[in-house]
Amino acid sequence: MDKLALFGGTPVRTRPFAPWPEYDDRERRYLMEALESRNWGGFPFPSPLAAEVGRAFAEYHDAKYGILCANGSVTLETALRAAGIRAGDEVIVPAYTWIATAACAVHLNAVPVFVDVEPRNYCMDPAAVEAAITPRTRAVIPVHLGSSVADLDRILEIARKHDLIVIEDCAHAHGAAWRGRGVGSWGDFGSFSFQSSKLMTSGEGGALITSSDEYAKKCMSLVNCGRKEPGYDDFEGFLFGWNNRLSDLQVAVLKAQIERLPEATLRRAQMVGYFRDLLHAEVPGIRVLERDERITSIAAYQVVMRYDPEAFGGLHRDRFLEALRAEGVDLDGPFYVPIYQSPLFNARSDEWPLLRERYGDGVLGADLHCPVTEKAAYEEAIWMHYPSLMGTRGDIEDIIAAMDKVRRHAADLR
């Protein structure tokens, strides 16, 4: 009988998975064109190349304007500022996501309000959003998580009812569509990241998309130190901005990445389907999260699964993942923890005093409890990163074989 690699047996897999990021001659060509042009971006903003790529990215997601930024965290701050969010305003965010979704509010002296996620897809729970609204609520930031899309229909209905700004956090969702229309174009803003792990990457970078003329102009000014340049100089007053511009060397890479996006999105979606069908047939107790039928184009940033310890004789998820890693398949459990329990979210009231009324001395240590988020983070969720989907069906079959091997030997691990 095969022995677990954790106990000295032969691993199911020793070969690496597909390398990331992907690139080809297009990145080389566009980089050399930008280099030889001696126009490497920055100021003036946007450069012709940045304007071209921003417009193409927006159009791909069915929006009118695309503003390229330094990263996908400052995009969120820029959107809040452009929308007029001020100190003390409340911004509703999901508890289960990366810290930037909530940090953007804190950095503007606004107050993040954490709500739980839906068990079916780990995205923001619309019922929890509506229950969290107060007279101070000004905005809501739904996150399209993993390969899922938040319930935009219900969230937008609630937002319209309460006159709230909606900023879609699409850091995981390049190329996704909801009911035939690109994500990011449904709310007032869509925020995307091009950080090195994302589906499109220039190492670092981000983009805001919007179809509002006013918001687009204010975003461009805020990104460009508050300057008002031709094309975004006809709104009233001046804004206190940042230098959050993206260089043309990075934009050149993004130009190639956009060209690759349609084919890569389709390929990943096909591999997700193959993985899901094989997993559900071969490994009882682990299921890919439910896919909403309103998602008409899936952006498979992560394949997120739900682990049932009862199917493994009570074996804890983390012990399962430890054994799986020894078999050559490195999946993640606590990919995210509740933001309000993350040591990285050390937002204290002595630095951000408007947090005090809701959070006392600070967010960490405050009496917060989102049960679905906590169960996902510490017991239930398994995350598989998209490079596993960029290779062959044989790669997928190895992952399933390793998971099944660990399942069969669960008693040894207990």
C-alpha positions in Angstrom: 0.0 0.0 0.0 1.3 3.5 -0.8 2.6 5.4 2.2 2.1 9.1 2.8 5.1 11.2 1.8 4.8 12.9 5.2 5.8 9.5 6.7 8.5 8.6 4.2 6.5 7.4 1.2 6.9 8.5 -2.4 5.2 11.9 -3.2 2.5 11.9 -5.9 4.3 14.8 -7.6 7.8 16.1 -7.7 7.6 18.3 -10.8 6.8 22.0 -10.5 3.6 23.4 -11.8 3.4 25.9 -14.6 5.6 29.0 -14.1 4.1 32.4 -13.4 3.9 35.1 -14.7 3.4 34.2 -18.4 5.1 36.3 -21.0 6.2 36.0 -24.7 7.5 38.2 -27.4 4.7 40.7 -27.0 6.0 41.8 -23.6 9.5 42.0 -25.0 8.4 44.1 -28.0 6.2 46.5 -26.0 8.9 47.0 -23.4 11.5 47.8 -26.0 9.2 50.2 -27.7 8.6 52.0 -24.4 12.3 51.9 -23.6 13.4 53.3 -26.9 10.8 56.0 -26.9 12.5 57.5 -23.9 9.0 58.4 -22.7 8.9 56.2 -19.6 5.7 57.6 -18.1 5.1 59.3 -14.9 4.6 63.0 -15.7 2.8 64.1 -17.8 -0.1 61.9 -16.9 -1.6 60.0 -18.5 1.1 59.3 -21.1 -0.3 58.3 -24.6 0.5 54.7 -23.8 -1.1 54.8 -20.4 -4.2 56.4 -21.9 -4.3 53.7 -24.6 -4.0 50.8 -22.2 -6.4 52.3 -19.6 -9.0 52.8 -22.3 -8.6 49.2 -23.6 -8.8 47.8 -20.1 -12.0 49.8 -19.4 -13.6 48.8 -22.7 -12.8 45.1 -22.0 -14.9 45.4 -18.8 -17.7 47.5 -20.4 -16.7 50.8 -18.7 -15.9 54.2 -20.3 -12.8 55.2 -18.5 -9.7 53.4 -17.2 -7.2 55.1 -14.9 -3.9 53.3 -14.3 -2.4 53.6 -10.8 0.6 52.6 -8.8 -1.1 49.5 -7.2 -4.5 48.0 -6.4 -4.6 49.5 -2.8 -4.3 53.1 -3.8 -7.0 52.6 -6.4 -9.5 52.0 -3.5 -8.3 55.1 -1.7 -8.6 57.1 -4.9 -12.1 56.0 -5.5 -13.2 56.8 -2.0 -11.7 60.3 -2.3 -13.2 60.9 -5.7 -16.6 59.9 -4.4 -16.3 62.5 -1.6 -15.9 60.1 1.4 -14.8 62.2 4.4 -13.5 61.7 7.9 -16.0 59.8 10.1 -18.0 58.3 7.2 -18.6 54.6 7.4 -17.6 52.2 4.6 -19.1 48.7 4.7 -16.5 45.9 3.7 -16.5 42.1 3.9 -14.5 40.6 6.8 -13.1 37.9 4.5 -10.6 39.5 2.1 -7.2 41.2 1.9 -6.7 44.1 4.4 -6.5 46.8 1.7 -10.3 46.6 1.2 -10.7 48.0 4.7 -7.4 49.9 5.1 -8.4 52.3 2.3 -11.2 53.7 4.6 -8.9 54.0 7.6 -6.2 55.9 5.6 -8.9 58.5 4.8 -10.0 58.8 8.4 -13.2 57.0 7.5 -14.4 54.0 9.5 -14.6 50.5 8.0 -17.6 48.4 9.1 -17.1 44.7 8.8 -19.8 42.3 7.6 -19.9 38.6 7.2 -19.9 36.7 3.9 -22.3 34.2 2.3 -21.5 30.5 3.0 -22.2 29.6 -0.7 -19.4 31.7 -2.2 -17.6 33.6 0.7 -18.5 36.9 -0.9 -20.2 39.8 1.0 -23.6 38.9 2.4 -26.2 41.4 1.1 -28.4 40.9 4.1 -25.5 41.7 6.4 -24.8 44.8 4.4 -28.4 46.1 4.8 -28.3 45.3 8.5 -25.1 47.3 9.0 -26.3 50.6 7.4 -26.4 53.6 9.7 -26.9 57.3 9.0 -23.1 57.6 8.7 -22.8 54.9 5.9 -21.6 56.4 2.7 -20.1 53.5 0.7 -19.9 49.7 0.3 -17.0 47.7 -1.2 -18.1 44.3 -2.4 -15.2 41.9 -3.2 -15.3 39.4 -6.0 -13.5 36.7 -4.2 -11.5 33.8 -5.7 -13.5 32.7 -8.7 -16.8 34.1 -7.4 -18.7 37.4 -7.9 -20.6 39.1 -5.1 -24.3 39.4 -5.6 -24.2 42.6 -7.5 -28.0 42.6 -8.2 -28.9 42.7 -4.5 -26.0 44.9 -3.4 -26.8 47.5 -6.0 -30.4 47.4 -5.1 -29.5 48.1 -1.4 -27.0 50.8 -2.4 -29.6 52.7 -4.6 -32.2 52.5 -1.8 -29.7 54.0 0.7 -27.8 56.3 -1.7 -24.5 54.6 -1.2 -21.4 54.6 -3.4 -20.4 51.2 -4.7 -16.8 50.3 -5.3 -16.3 46.9 -6.7 -13.0 45.3 -5.5 -12.1 43.3 -8.6 -8.5 42.4 -7.6 -9.3 38.8 -8.3 -11.6 39.3 -11.2 -9.9 40.4 -14.4 -12.0 39.3 -17.3 -15.0 38.2 -15.2 -18.6 39.1 -16.3 -21.9 39.3 -14.5 -25.0 38.7 -16.6 -22.9 39.5 -19.7 -21.3 42.7 -18.5 -17.8 43.1 -17.1 -17.3 43.3 -13.4 -16.2 46.7 -12.2 -18.6 48.4 -14.5 -21.7 47.8 -12.3 -20.8 50.0 -9.4 -19.6 53.6 -9.4 -16.0 52.3 -9.6 -14.2 49.1 -10.3 -10.8 48.6 -8.6 -8.2 46.1 -10.1 -4.8 45.0 -9.0 -1.8 44.1 -11.2 0.4 42.9 -8.4 2.6 40.0 -9.1 0.2 37.2 -8.1 -2.8 38.6 -10.0 -4.4 37.3 -13.2 -2.8 40.2 -15.1 0.4 41.6 -13.7 3.1 44.2 -14.2 4.8 43.3 -11.0 2.9 46.1 -9.3 0.1 48.3 -10.5 -3.6 48.9 -10.5 -6.5 50.4 -12.4 -9.8 52.1 -11.7 -12.6 51.9 -14.2 -15.7 54.1 -14.2 -18.3 55.4 -16.6 -18.7 58.7 -14.7 -17.1 61.7 -16.4 -16.7 63.5 -13.1 -15.3 60.6 -11.2 -12.8 59.8 -14.0 -11.5 63.4 -14.0 -11.2 63.5 -10.2 -9.4 60.1 -10.2 -6.9 61.3 -12.8 -6.2 64.5 -10.8 -5.8 62.6 -7.5 -3.4 60.1 -9.0 -1.4 63.0 -10.5 -0.6 65.0 -7.3 -3.9 66.9 -7.6 -2.9 68.5 -10.9 -5.6 69.6 -13.4 -4.4 68.9 -16.9 -6.2 69.1 -20.2 -8.9 66.5 -20.3 -9.5 66.6 -16.5 -9.3 70.3 -15.6 -13.0 71.4 -15.8 -14.3 70.3 -12.4 -14.6 72.8 -9.6 -11.7 73.5 -7.2 -8.5 71.5 -6.5 -8.1 68.1 -4.9 -5.3 67.2 -2.4 -3.8 64.3 -4.3 -1.0 61.8 -4.3 1.7 60.7 -6.8 0.3 57.3 -7.6 1.2 57.2 -11.3 2.3 54.0 -13.1 5.4 54.0 -15.3 5.2 53.3 -19.0 7.6 50.3 -18.6 4.9 48.7 -16.4 2.2 49.8 -18.8 4.0 48.2 -21.7 3.8 44.9 -19.9 0.1 45.4 -19.3 -0.5 46.1 -22.9 0.6 42.5 -23.7 -1.2 41.1 -20.7 -4.5 42.5 -21.9 -4.0 40.9 -25.3 -3.5 37.6 -23.6 -6.5 37.9 -21.2 -9.3 36.5 -23.3 -7.5 33.3 -24.1 -6.1 32.9 -20.6 -9.5 33.5 -19.0 -11.1 30.8 -21.2 -8.3 28.3 -20.6 -8.5 28.8 -16.8 -12.3 28.4 -16.9 -12.1 25.2 -18.8 -9.5 23.8 -16.4 -11.7 24.8 -13.4 -14.6 22.8 -14.9 -12.3 19.8 -15.3 -10.9 20.1 -11.8 -14.4 20.5 -10.2 -15.9 17.5 -12.0 -12.9 15.3 -11.2 -12.8 16.4 -7.6 -16.4 15.8 -6.9 -16.2 12.4 -8.5 -13.0 11.2 -6.7 -12.7 13.0 -3.4 -15.7 12.9 -1.0 -15.7 15.7 1.5 -14.2 18.5 -0.6 -16.3 20.6 -2.9 -15.6 23.7 -5.1 -17.7 26.6 -3.9 -21.1 27.1 -5.7 -20.9 29.0 -8.9 -23.7 31.6 -9.4 -25.4 31.2 -12.7 -25.3 34.9 -13.3 -21.5 34.7 -13.7 -21.2 34.6 -17.5 -17.4 34.8 -17.6 -15.4 33.2 -14.8 -12.1 34.7 -13.7 -10.3 31.8 -11.9 -7.9 33.6 -9.6 -8.3 30.9 -7.0 -10.3 27.7 -7.0 -11.8 28.0 -3.5 -13.1 24.7 -1.9 -15.0 23.8 1.2 -13.5 21.1 3.4 -15.7 18.8 5.5 -13.6 17.3 8.3 -16.3 14.6 8.9 -15.5 13.0 5.6 -12.0 12.7 6.9 -12.8 11.2 10.2 -12.5 14.6 12.0 -9.1 15.4 10.5 -8.4 19.1 10.7 -8.1 20.9 7.4 -4.6 22.2 8.3 -3.3 18.7 8.9 -4.8 17.6 5.6 -3.0 20.4 3.9 0.3 19.6 5.6 0.1 16.0 4.3 -0.9 17.2 0.8 2.1 19.6 0.7 4.4 16.6 1.3 2.8 15.0 -1.7 3.9 17.9 -3.9 0.7 19.8 -4.0 0.8 23.1 -2.0 -2.7 24.5 -1.4 -3.6 27.1 1.2 -6.0 27.2 4.1 -5.7 30.5 5.9 -5.1 32.4 2.7 -7.2 35.1 4.3 -8.1 35.5 8.0 -10.8 37.8 9.3 -9.4 41.3 8.7 -10.2 42.3 12.3 -8.0 39.5 13.5 -5.1 40.0 11.1 -1.9 41.4 12.8 -1.4 43.4 9.6 -4.5 45.4 10.3 -3.1 47.2 13.4 -5.3 50.2 13.0 -5.2 52.0 16.4 -7.3 54.8 17.6 -4.3 56.8 18.9 -3.3 57.1 15.2 -6.8 57.1 13.7 -9.0 58.7 16.3 -12.3 58.4 14.5 -12.1 54.6 15.0 -12.5 55.0 18.7 -16.2 55.3 18.9 -16.8 52.0 17.2 -13.6 50.1 18.0 -12.2 51.4 21.3 -8.4 51.4 21.3 -8.3 49.8 17.8 -9.7 47.2 15.5 -7.5 44.4 16.8 -9.0 43.2 20.0 -12.4 44.7 19.4 -15.4 42.5 20.1 -16.1 41.5 16.5 -17.5 38.1 15.3 -18.3 37.1 11.7 -19.0 33.3 12.1 -19.0 32.4 8.4 -15.7 34.2 7.8 -14.1 32.6 10.9 -15.2 29.1 9.9 -13.9 29.6 6.4 -10.5 31.0 7.5 -9.7 28.5 10.3 -11.5 25.3 9.4 -13.2 25.1 6.0 -11.7 27.0 3.1 -9.0 25.5 0.8 -7.5 27.8 -1.9 -5.8 26.6 -5.0 -3.8 29.3 -6.9 -4.4 29.7 -10.6 -0.9 28.6 -11.9 -2.2 25.1 -11.1 -4.7 25.8 -13.9 -2.2 27.0 -16.5 -0.6 23.7 -17.3 -2.1 20.4 -18.4 -4.9 18.1 -17.4 -2.2 15.8 -16.1 -1.4 18.5 -13.5 -5.0 18.5 -12.4 -5.1 14.8 -12.2 -2.0 14.8 -10.0 -3.6 17.2 -7.6 -6.7 15.0 -7.4 -4.6 11.9 -6.9 -2.7 13.6 -4.1 -5.9 14.7 -2.4 -7.4 11.2 -2.6 -4.2 9.6 -1.3 -4.3 11.9 1.8 -8.0 11.1 2.2 -7.4 7.4 2.1 -4.7 7.7 4.8 -6.6 10.2 7.0 -6.7 7.8 9.9 -2.8 7.7 9.9 -2.8 11.5 10.3 -5.2 11.6 13.2 
